[in-house]
């Protein structure tokens, strides 16, 4: 029998119930990484419910201690449906992570991907840039990372083409995807109360002239490139060179607004390689890229959106280089490179596309000397079971370690919250400004 919900509010509630049922899907008795996937699903449901209730009750005027003033830019229906959409995307990713591990062939390959993702994450953890965290991978249409605010975990998608154990090359986007997670969740190692991305944005705004601040729209991508290059050096650069070459002529020298312009993006990698001491490798890539630009047509300038005048190729190249240097000046990436490495947890080092296969054989196998920590829940607290002094990951189920937790738990404002304030909550959790909010 079909039922018809007569109001938008009723239909939203129906969607909410359906997603709660989907998020509580039954799982097999045993499969790899079961504890982490089950606990991550519980974290998602707890957080999704809390966030939905915060906004729904606030809009309806039935919340305890606060009321949300309406907004034309963010109407109630938009906010609530966006939250449900994000829950849906994460439920889909978790179902893939579970179902794919029920197939032995895929489970074995995901073990390899989990190991490589964790090795990509570990330098930032050991340097104190990240809290103790873990990873889960799953096969997806293309490489991506789910930015989730409710658990200390990088949920990394790898391309279906990488399911072939002879195609390790397509796993090489993993350090870049992990770089997005570091950017969004990291803190300055020498100022652990200051978020990494905020520090970078402030640094650019203070030290770059106005005509160069167009780089802010790509700051996260440039950081992910730079971090990935630190982790996997030459092999990572080879991988992204191929990605850049896959663009059409118009895309190669055009601004999509989402990613750095491919024609000039390679200089992020060559600058990073030089800074990390791989000067000869950087020179080889630069010489090759110059030949590619000669063949494809070297753009003289770029049009970057409506807010900036045309930017010359050389100016864009120099701004990209300055941005990579900016990351290093804040004592983040250079300190990662100089950190003593435990033998069992190396940076990927000077691997290239040939030696990468040997690296995967050593560190991606079932018997690799790597223990990926699991996500735990105990006494309604979530944590990752890897001992560490810098354990900002310990939190209550449903929490985000942001001031939203305080409002939810202790708010006695007894006053309306204007849109400028509550929309900051809506935007700041790195979960609601794209649908799906994934980074690639």
HUTA-V833489 format. One line per field, one symbol per residue. phi: phi as a letter, one per 30 degrees, with the letter a starting at -180 (. if undefined). psi: psi as a letter, one per 30 degrees, with the letter a starting at -180 (. if undefined). A space follows every 10 residues. Layout:
phi: ???
psi: ???
This chain:
phi: .ccbdcbedd dddddddddd dddcddcdda adieeddddd dddddddedd dddedddddd icddjabcdd bddbdedddd ddddddeddd edddddeddd ddcedddddd dddeeddddd ddeddddidc debbbbcadb dadabddccc adbcccccde dddddccded cddedddded ddddcdbddc adccdedddd ddddddccde dcdededced dddddddddd dbhddddedd eddddddded ddbccdicbe deecdedddd ddedddjcdd dddddddddd ddddddjddd abcciccbde cdedddeddd ddddddeddd icddddddde cdedbdddid dcddddeddd ddccddcddb cddcdcbbhi ccacdceadc cdddadejdb hbddddddcb dbdhadcded dddddedddh bbcbbddbcb
psi: kkljkfleee eeeeeeeeee eefhkkllek lkgeeeeeee eeeeeeeeee eeeeeeeeef ggljflkkkl keeileeeee eeeeeeeeee eeeeeeeeef ffjeeeeeef eeeeeeeeee eeeeeffgek lklalkllkl flklkkjkfg kikjjkklkf fgfjffifeg fffeeeeeee eeeffllkfg iggkkeeeee eeeeeefkle ffgffefgee eeeeeeeeee egceeeeeef eeeeffklee eegljffelk kefffffeee eeeeeggiee eeeeeeeeee eeeeefjjkf lkjiaffllk kleeeeeeee eeeeeeeefg hdeeeeefkk kkefillfbh kafefeeeee eefflfgkhk jkllklkkhg kklkhjkkei iffjllkflf hlfeeeeeeg khehlkjlef effeeeffgh fggljlilk.
